Amino acid sequence: MVPYIVRRLLIAIPVLFGVTIVNFLIINMAPGNPVDMYIDPNSTPEQIELRKEQLGLNDPIWVQYFRWLTNMFQGNLGYSYSTYEPVQEIILERMGPTFP
């Protein structure tokens, strides 16, 4: 029984890694830009570029992914692009009502 559990856990690692890659790519392939959501429409192109740089959106996609993965393993889920609240707080806030 123990070898079966170990084997299943070892299979789960690449599957979870693959799911994170697919999820990250789908989110980044979506049309639009997170900066468009919360920047003033009257902003100058320099202000928009500065915000993209602050969020790390000018980096290559693989750099963004590994930065995101590293932060996720450290428990830092970042900030919501729409509300700019910490994602961890949003998850914990909505998790409470789901428990009986």
PyMOL commands that set and color helices and strands:
alter all, ss='L'
color gray80, all
select helices_A, chain A and resi 2-29+34-38+45-55+61-73+87-98
alter helices_A, ss='H'
color red, helices_A
deselect
rebuild
show_as cartoon
